Amino acid sequence: MTATRDHAEQATAEQEKRRLDHQAVVKAYHRYGRLYNLVFGAVMEPGRKAAVKVMGCQPGEHILELGVGTGLALPYYPKETRITGIDLSPDMLALARQRIEKLNLQNVELIKMDAQDLQFPDHSFGKIAVMYVASVVPDPKAMLAELRRVCQPDGDIFVVNHFASRNRAVRGFEKMLAPLANLVGFHSDFDLDRFIEDADMELIKITGVNLFGYWKMLHFRNRRPGSTGRHS
Ligand SMILES: C[S@@+](CC[C@H](N)C(=O)[O-])C[C@H]1O[C@@H](n2cnc3c(N)ncnc32)[C@H](O)[C@@H]1O
């Protein structure tokens, strides 16, 4: 009886934490959504372009873009490829919607959804893009579990993100910038090795992107690391 009650209390506490985490993301992007394109548009554009290029999207494919934001990458996908973009922030989605209307992108569908609790059936997508989102979601491990689930076995997942530098001097500088990074809800001390371990997928390649390769593009294949065994 006590164990059941403890379990129920823990589940309620987790739900409450998730609700508060969501609120923080939505609030941050409500405040800085309009500024976002200005601050993070051009600097991180090469990473978006590089990711969409290596994805090699084909006509008729259905791609998921997780944390689509204001839709800065949307114009780079071929018009014959169907794109579903999801994001938690209504403000970012409204800006993305303006973009798709302005550019008449009829291949794009936008949905308000939590990356940690995707409302898609298992194995829905062959390719998934996750650009500058991994260090913003409150629980990256939960997001990764959802990515493995909705991606087809042997499908491809492309993550572009900044990870904490291994250089001590740069790392110190990043710590100084942490309060600024926190304003838009992203953690400047995000660890690459831990992320790869949590991904629990075969890592195909890491490529440096953007200024001096300071950001990384990670290409994962949706199967267990070091084997050809598929994630179920
Ligand atoms: C730094 S922006 C990146 C946006 C876009 N991918 C780009 O390249 O500019 C991070 C985005 O992740 C979204 N986000 C944060 N947590 C999320 C979650 N749990 N589920 C879905 N989207 C989330 C934010 O609302 C924001 O739009």
Ligand as a Chemical Component Dictionary entry (heavy atoms), coordinates in Angstrom:
data_LIG
# 
_chem_comp.id                   LIG 
_chem_comp.type                 NON-POLYMER 
_chem_comp.pdbx_formal_charge   0 
_chem_comp.three_letter_code    LIG 
# 
loop_
_chem_comp_atom.comp_id 
_chem_comp_atom.atom_id 
_chem_comp_atom.alt_atom_id 
_chem_comp_atom.type_symbol 
_chem_comp_atom.charge 
_chem_comp_atom.model_Cartn_x 
_chem_comp_atom.model_Cartn_y 
_chem_comp_atom.model_Cartn_z 
_chem_comp_atom.pdbx_ordinal 
LIG C1  C1  C 0  17.454 27.134 -29.792 1  
LIG S1  S1  S 1  15.864 26.893 -30.497 2  
LIG C2  C2  C 0  16.250 26.065 -32.027 3  
LIG C3  C3  C 0  15.204 26.284 -33.077 4  
LIG C4  C4  C 0  15.508 25.755 -34.479 5  
LIG N1  N1  N 0  15.726 24.327 -34.485 6  
LIG C5  C5  C 0  16.679 26.472 -35.111 7  
LIG O1  O1  O 0  17.499 25.831 -35.763 8  
LIG O2  O2  O -1 16.741 27.700 -34.997 9  
LIG C6  C6  C 0  15.234 25.598 -29.492 10 
LIG C7  C7  C 0  13.772 25.268 -29.759 11 
LIG O3  O3  O 0  13.442 24.094 -29.022 12 
LIG C8  C8  C 0  12.132 24.235 -28.529 13 
LIG N2  N2  N 0  11.919 23.327 -27.390 14 
LIG C9  C9  C 0  12.470 23.374 -26.154 15 
LIG N3  N3  N 0  12.035 22.358 -25.387 16 
LIG C10 C10 C 0  11.193 21.638 -26.162 17 
LIG C11 C11 C 0  10.419 20.461 -25.952 18 
LIG N4  N4  N 0  10.430 19.820 -24.778 19 
LIG N5  N5  N 0  9.660  20.013 -26.963 20 
LIG C12 C12 C 0  9.634  20.643 -28.175 21 
LIG N6  N6  N 0  10.352 21.758 -28.430 22 
LIG C13 C13 C 0  11.114 22.258 -27.446 23 
LIG C14 C14 C 0  12.047 25.704 -28.159 24 
LIG O4  O4  O 0  10.709 26.142 -28.050 25 
LIG C15 C15 C 0  12.806 26.353 -29.311 26 
LIG O5  O5  O 0  11.953 26.692 -30.369 27 
# 
loop_
_chem_comp_bond.comp_id 
_chem_comp_bond.atom_id_1 
_chem_comp_bond.atom_id_2 
_chem_comp_bond.value_order 
_chem_comp_bond.pdbx_ordinal 
LIG C1  S1  SING 1  
LIG S1  C2  SING 2  
LIG S1  C6  SING 3  
LIG C2  C3  SING 4  
LIG C3  C4  SING 5  
LIG C4  N1  SING 6  
LIG C4  C5  SING 7  
LIG C5  O1  DOUB 8  
LIG C5  O2  SING 9  
LIG C6  C7  SING 10 
LIG C7  O3  SING 11 
LIG C7  C15 SING 12 
LIG O3  C8  SING 13 
LIG C8  N2  SING 14 
LIG C8  C14 SING 15 
LIG N2  C9  SING 16 
LIG N2  C13 SING 17 
LIG C9  N3  DOUB 18 
LIG N3  C10 SING 19 
LIG C10 C11 SING 20 
LIG C10 C13 DOUB 21 
LIG C11 N4  SING 22 
LIG C11 N5  DOUB 23 
LIG N5  C12 SING 24 
LIG C12 N6  DOUB 25 
LIG N6  C13 SING 26 
LIG C14 O4  SING 27 
LIG C14 C15 SING 28 
LIG C15 O5  SING 29 
# 
